[in-house]
Amino acid sequence: MPGIQNTVNSVLTTTQSLFTVLRDVFLVVLFVVLLGFPTQLNSILTKAGISQLNGGIFTWQQQAQQAATQSTSAAQANSSASDALDSVKSTLDAIASQSKDPGIKKLAADASSQASGSIAFLDNANSSLAHSVVTQEKMLQTSVPGATSSPTPPASQGWVYIGRADPTHQSWLNPPRPKISSGSPAVSAGQSVTFTDDIFLRADKGPNQTFNQAAILGAVRSGTSATITQLDYSHARKGGDFVWIKVAVKAGQ
């Protein structure tokens, strides 16, 4: 009998260890899927009536909220860097145009070109970050009722940068590409626009602030329609005007 009892105990211990390993493997795989396919995973979980998974590694709703916050912070840093690069580029352009030394003119022109490339890169990066925020907000908004997490509703209005216009506001100056499906920047309050990129909505700018420094309220996906409520044109160092519009996003999108 002692031999049988020892065998049973050994089997139980082995089984328990196996389940522990399988649980850990499952959580790791699920974490990887969450990072790679957040929307698909959320659909599966919510259909099953699951809003949270606690296993010592993560709670998926918490991870989604943290990811959205981190994306917003990164976008804010990118905007600050873009403003700084734009200032540097203006200085380099001035040096290139005023210097009489061919060597210095070339160095300044090359550095200015690199700054332009970096600004465009940061703009593209912010579009990707906005897409990430949109995805995470969608996950949180479609979580099952009664979940312990209480996601904040997505922003429905805010300021959006839509592109750089010529001084007459009749034509777009690129890069960057315009953010609305309009052949002309001559927009007006009350007009309906459709966004051609994933973009951030920003709060009203404070005293001595640019719109790029204003707080990010949320993000909207490409294809979203909104109504313009206000416009703002600010002079761009490289020519023309930056066009910012305050919009009210249409419900049910």
Stockholm file with secondary structure:
# STOCKHOLM 1.0

chainA/1-253         MPGIQNTVNSVLTTTQSLFTVLRDVFLVVLFVVLLGFPTQLNSILTKAGISQLNGGIFTWQQQAQQAATQSTSAAQANSSASDALDSVKSTLDAIASQSKDPGIKKLAADASSQASGSIAFLDNANSSLAHSVVTQEKMLQTSVPGATSSPTPPASQGWVYIGRADPTHQSWLNPPRPKISSGSPAVSAGQSVTFTDDIFLRADKGPNQTFNQAAILGAVRSGTSATITQLDYSHARKGGDFVWIKVAVKAGQ
#=GR chainA/1-253 SS CHHHHHHHHHHHHHHHHHHHHHHHHHHHHHHHHHHHCHHHHHHHHHHTTCCCCCSSSCCHHHHHHHHHHHHHHHHHHHHHHHHHHHHHHHHHHHHHHHCCCHHHHHHHHHHHHHHHHHHHHHHHHHHHHHHHHHHHHHHHHTSCTTCSCCCCCCCCEEEEEEEEECTTSSSEECSSCCSBSCSCSCCCTTCEEEBSSCEEEECCCCTTCCGGGSCEEEEECTTCEEEEEEEEEEECTTSSEEEEEEEEECTTC
#=GC SS_cons         CHHHHHHHHHHHHHHHHHHHHHHHHHHHHHHHHHHHCHHHHHHHHHHTTCCCCCSSSCCHHHHHHHHHHHHHHHHHHHHHHHHHHHHHHHHHHHHHHHCCCHHHHHHHHHHHHHHHHHHHHHHHHHHHHHHHHHHHHHHHHTSCTTCSCCCCCCCCEEEEEEEEECTTSSSEECSSCCSBSCSCSCCCTTCEEEBSSCEEEECCCCTTCCGGGSCEEEEECTTCEEEEEEEEEEECTTSSEEEEEEEEECTTC
//
